[in-house]
Each structure stands twice: as structure tokens, then as C-alpha cells.
Amino acid sequence: MSLRDLSPDEKQTIIEHLEELRKSLIISVVAIIIAAVGSFYYSEQILTLIMAPLSSLNEGLVVTGVTEAFFVKLKLSFLSGFIIAFPIVVWAIWRFFKPALYPQERKYVYILLPISVLLFVTGVLFAYFGILRLVLNFFIYIAGSNLETMFKVDQYVSFVMAFTIPFGLVFELPVVMFFLTKLGIVNYQMLAKNRKYALLIIVILAAALTPGPDPVSQMFMAVPVYLLYEISIWISKFAKRSPGRVEDESNLENKS
């Protein structure tokens, strides 16, 4: 069915949804840009913080291009802007999906929104404080004593960004599974039965999301994510499908 086959009311509904999506995207982008502009003023302090795991290993960074330092600080500003604006981004997503939720489902959102932000920050901090130094130490050890390690600031910052942000996103898994259970898309039996397939997907995602091809960083991501999957199974067991959706589905079946 194409757009021209829809009734005027259906077309209006689709246009309204697209307009709401556009507004949500604009809110998210503007929030990130404003936070990034403010973060640029503190880019030197942010760079010092990013360098801390490497500095603790008695390693430093070098600049090999005229504009490299500027663009690195710009990149760091947007990274900080995304983290700072993440609550607003989550709110914008909630704003878009709110009309599709039942009243009893909306009350869970008000609880899970701060939990979602907390999980994202926890994932980023876990990657930064718990794993990053170990991964860097592994790479330095692999280089051996015959090679002098010199890390470019641009490559190092890109590595840190590509390593920490995915952790924050995958830590949202329990919240995502809760809502998918409430919507009736997944259930406890499905998640528990397909553990082995979930593990395979997690390993593949860990290989795709980690910046390096080494098995160490992939393992450090895969293990916590699988533990989160197990937590999600437990959450799904207690998060039953919303009664309103069950009733609507029954009404549709009766009509057909």
C-alpha cells in the first residue's frame, strides 16, 4: 500500500507522526550542540581526563598535524555534549512514543527515564574506569620492548569515544527489554529459550562495536552485556504484557 492509497485521515496521522519525529530530532540535535558549545570551553580539562588512563601507564600523546589539536577538542566537545544532553535526548524519544503508550505504560516511563540515564552513565564510567586502562595496557604490552609507543591524540580520542559510548548504549538493554515485554514483542519464555542465540549475537555485536580487532576488548564488552541479558530475562519474567494491549488484541481477533 502506497501513501496515495491511504484515506485523508490516515495520511494526516502519518504526517503528524513525521512532524513529531522531526521535532524530537531537532530537540535532540539542538540540545547536543548547545552542550557541545559549552563543553568546548572546558576541552582542555576534558582532554586531561581522557588522557588519565594512558598517563597512568607512563605514556603520552603527540600531535602530528597543524589542525589536529583543534579538531580533537571539537570532537571531545561533541562527546561531552552528547553525554550531557543524553537526558534530553531520552526525553525527546519519550515525547515521540508517548501517544502510542497506554496510561498504565506511561507511569513506568517516568520511573525508567532516570534509570535509563543512570544506566547509560554507568556503562560509560564502567568502560572508562574499569576496562579502558586494562585494554590500553594490553596493547602496550603487545607492542613489546623493541618498539617505542607513540600515540596520536586524534586516534587515541577516537578510540576512547568508540570504546566508551557503545558501553553506555548496551547498558540500556534491561530498559529496552522491559518495554518490549510490556508491548508484547518479547516474553520471558522467548528470552530464556534463546540464550544461546543471544550469546552469539552479543559476541558479534561486541566484535562490531569495539574499536579494535583484539579479543580482549571484545570479551570485556561481551561478558557484561550477557550479564545484562540475564538480568533482562529476570526483569521480563515480572514485567507482564500491558492489559490494555491484550484486550485490544482480543477485540481485533473477535472482529475478524
C-alpha positions as CSV (number, residue, x, y, z in Angstrom):
1,M,0.0,0.0,0.0
2,S,1.4,3.4,-1.0
3,L,0.7,6.8,0.6
4,R,-1.8,7.7,-2.2
5,D,-3.9,4.7,-1.3
6,L,-4.5,5.9,2.3
7,S,-7.5,7.9,3.4
8,P,-7.1,11.6,4.2
9,D,-7.4,10.8,7.9
10,E,-4.6,8.1,7.7
11,K,-2.4,10.5,5.6
12,Q,-2.9,13.2,8.3
13,T,-1.9,10.7,11.0
14,I,1.3,9.7,9.2
15,I,2.2,13.4,8.5
16,E,1.6,14.2,12.2
17,H,3.8,11.4,13.3
18,L,6.6,12.5,10.9
19,E,6.2,16.1,12.2
20,E,6.6,14.8,15.8
21,L,9.6,12.8,14.8
22,R,11.2,15.9,13.2
23,K,10.5,17.9,16.3
24,S,12.1,15.2,18.5
25,L,15.2,15.0,16.3
26,I,15.5,18.8,16.3
27,I,15.3,18.9,20.1
28,S,17.9,16.2,20.4
29,V,20.4,17.8,17.9
30,V,20.0,21.4,19.4
31,A,20.5,20.0,22.9
32,I,23.7,18.2,21.9
33,I,25.0,21.3,20.0
34,I,24.3,23.7,23.0
35,A,26.0,21.2,25.4
36,A,28.9,20.8,23.0
37,V,29.5,24.6,22.7
38,G,29.6,24.9,26.5
39,S,31.9,21.9,26.7
40,F,34.4,23.4,24.3
41,Y,35.3,26.0,26.9
42,Y,36.5,23.1,29.2
43,S,38.0,21.0,26.4
44,E,41.5,21.2,27.9
45,Q,40.2,19.8,31.2
46,I,38.2,17.1,29.4
47,L,41.3,16.1,27.4
48,T,43.3,15.8,30.6
49,L,40.6,13.5,32.0
50,I,40.5,11.4,28.8
51,M,44.3,11.0,28.9
52,A,44.3,9.8,32.6
53,P,44.3,6.1,31.8
54,L,47.2,6.5,29.4
55,S,49.1,8.8,31.7
56,S,48.8,6.3,34.5
57,L,50.8,3.9,32.2
58,N,53.5,6.5,31.7
59,E,52.5,7.1,28.1
60,G,51.8,10.4,26.4
61,L,50.2,11.8,23.3
62,V,51.6,13.5,20.2
63,V,50.2,16.0,17.7
64,T,51.2,15.4,14.1
65,G,49.1,17.9,12.3
66,V,48.5,21.7,12.4
67,T,44.8,21.4,13.0
68,E,44.8,18.1,14.8
69,A,44.6,19.6,18.3
70,F,41.7,21.8,17.4
71,F,39.6,19.1,15.8
72,V,40.4,16.8,18.7
73,K,39.0,19.3,21.2
74,L,36.0,19.8,18.9
75,K,35.4,16.1,18.9
76,L,35.7,15.9,22.7
77,S,33.2,18.8,23.0
78,F,30.6,16.8,21.0
79,L,31.3,13.7,23.0
80,S,30.7,15.6,26.2
81,G,27.8,17.4,24.7
82,F,26.1,14.0,23.8
83,I,26.7,12.7,27.4
84,I,25.4,15.9,29.0
85,A,22.4,16.1,26.7
86,F,21.6,12.4,26.9
87,P,18.7,13.0,29.4
88,I,17.1,15.5,26.9
89,V,17.6,13.0,24.0
90,V,15.9,10.3,26.0
91,W,13.0,12.8,26.9
92,A,12.7,13.6,23.2
93,I,12.4,9.9,22.3
94,W,9.8,9.5,25.0
95,R,7.9,12.6,23.7
96,F,7.7,10.8,20.3
97,F,6.5,7.5,21.6
98,K,4.2,8.8,24.3
99,P,1.0,8.9,22.2
100,A,1.4,5.2,21.4
101,L,1.5,4.2,25.1
102,Y,-1.3,3.3,27.4
103,P,-1.7,5.3,30.6
104,Q,-0.5,2.3,32.7
105,E,2.6,2.1,30.5
106,R,3.4,5.8,30.8
107,K,3.8,5.6,34.5
108,Y,6.6,3.2,34.1
109,V,8.4,5.6,31.8
110,Y,8.6,8.3,34.5
111,I,10.4,5.7,36.6
112,L,12.6,4.2,33.9
113,L,13.7,7.5,32.3
114,P,16.1,8.4,35.2
115,I,17.1,4.7,35.4
116,S,17.9,4.8,31.6
117,V,20.1,7.9,32.1
118,L,21.8,6.2,35.1
119,L,22.4,3.0,33.1
120,F,24.0,5.0,30.2
121,V,26.3,6.9,32.5
122,T,27.1,3.7,34.4
123,G,28.1,2.0,31.1
124,V,30.4,4.8,30.1
125,L,32.0,5.1,33.5
126,F,32.4,1.3,33.7
127,A,34.2,1.3,30.3
128,Y,36.4,4.3,31.3
129,F,37.4,3.4,34.8
130,G,37.1,-0.4,34.8
131,I,38.2,-1.6,31.4
132,L,40.0,1.1,29.3
133,R,43.2,1.0,31.2
134,L,43.4,-2.8,31.0
135,V,42.9,-2.7,27.2
136,L,45.5,0.1,26.8
137,N,47.9,-1.9,28.9
138,F,47.3,-5.0,26.7
139,F,48.1,-3.1,23.5
140,I,51.3,-1.5,25.0
141,Y,52.4,-5.0,26.2
142,I,51.8,-6.4,22.7
143,A,54.0,-3.7,21.2
144,G,56.9,-5.1,23.2
145,S,60.1,-3.5,24.3
146,N,61.7,-3.2,20.9
147,L,59.1,-0.7,19.7
148,E,58.6,2.9,21.1
149,T,55.0,3.6,21.5
150,M,53.8,7.0,20.4
151,F,50.0,7.6,20.4
152,K,48.5,10.2,18.2
153,V,46.0,12.3,20.1
154,D,43.4,12.1,17.3
155,Q,43.5,8.3,17.1
156,Y,43.5,8.0,20.9
157,V,40.5,10.2,21.4
158,S,38.6,8.4,18.7
159,F,39.5,5.1,20.3
160,V,38.2,6.2,23.7
161,M,35.0,7.5,22.2
162,A,34.4,4.3,20.2
163,F,35.1,2.3,23.3
164,T,33.0,4.1,25.9
165,I,29.9,5.2,24.1
166,P,28.8,1.7,23.0
167,F,29.1,0.6,26.6
168,G,26.6,3.3,27.6
169,L,24.2,2.3,24.9
170,V,24.3,-1.5,25.5
171,F,23.8,-0.9,29.2
172,E,20.3,0.2,28.2
173,L,19.4,-3.4,27.4
174,P,17.3,-4.1,30.6
175,V,15.1,-1.0,30.0
176,V,14.6,-1.9,26.3
177,M,13.7,-5.5,27.2
178,F,11.2,-4.2,29.8
179,F,9.4,-2.1,27.3
180,L,9.5,-4.8,24.6
181,T,7.9,-7.2,27.2
182,K,5.2,-4.6,28.0
183,L,4.5,-4.2,24.3
184,G,4.2,-7.9,23.9
185,I,7.1,-8.2,21.4
186,V,9.1,-10.5,23.7
187,N,8.4,-12.5,26.8
188,Y,10.3,-14.4,29.5
189,Q,10.0,-17.8,27.8
190,M,11.3,-16.4,24.5
191,L,14.3,-14.8,26.1
192,A,15.2,-17.7,28.3
193,K,14.8,-20.3,25.4
194,N,17.0,-18.3,23.0
195,R,20.0,-17.8,25.4
196,K,22.5,-19.4,23.0
197,Y,21.4,-17.3,20.1
198,A,21.5,-14.2,22.2
199,L,25.1,-15.1,23.2
200,L,26.1,-15.4,19.6
201,I,24.5,-12.1,18.7
202,I,26.2,-10.4,21.7
203,V,29.6,-11.8,20.6
204,I,29.1,-10.5,17.1
205,L,27.9,-7.1,18.3
206,A,30.9,-6.9,20.7
207,A,33.2,-7.6,17.7
208,A,31.4,-4.9,15.7
209,L,31.2,-2.2,18.4
210,T,34.7,-2.4,19.9
211,P,37.2,-0.3,18.1
212,G,40.0,-2.9,17.9
213,P,40.0,-6.4,16.5
214,D,41.6,-7.8,19.7
215,P,39.6,-10.5,21.6
216,V,40.4,-8.8,25.0
217,S,38.3,-5.7,24.5
218,Q,35.6,-7.8,22.8
219,M,35.5,-10.1,25.8
220,F,35.3,-7.1,28.2
221,M,32.2,-5.9,26.3
222,A,30.5,-9.3,25.7
223,V,30.6,-10.5,29.3
224,P,28.8,-7.5,30.9
225,V,26.3,-7.4,28.0
226,Y,25.5,-11.1,28.5
227,L,25.0,-10.5,32.2
228,L,22.7,-7.6,31.4
229,Y,20.8,-10.0,29.1
230,E,20.4,-12.4,32.0
231,I,19.1,-9.5,34.2
232,S,16.7,-8.7,31.3
233,I,15.3,-12.2,31.4
234,W,14.6,-11.8,35.1
235,I,13.0,-8.4,34.5
236,S,10.9,-9.8,31.7
237,K,9.6,-12.5,34.0
238,F,8.0,-9.9,36.2
239,A,7.1,-7.3,33.5
240,K,4.0,-8.8,32.1
241,R,2.3,-7.5,28.9
242,S,0.1,-4.5,29.5
243,P,-3.6,-5.5,30.0
244,G,-4.8,-2.8,27.5
245,R,-2.8,-4.4,24.7
246,V,-4.1,-7.9,25.5
247,E,-7.7,-6.5,25.5
248,D,-7.2,-4.7,22.2
249,E,-5.7,-7.8,20.6
250,S,-8.7,-9.9,21.8
251,N,-11.1,-7.3,20.3
252,L,-9.4,-7.4,17.0
253,E,-9.5,-11.2,16.9
254,N,-13.2,-11.2,17.8
255,K,-13.9,-8.7,15.0
256,S,-12.0,-10.8,12.5
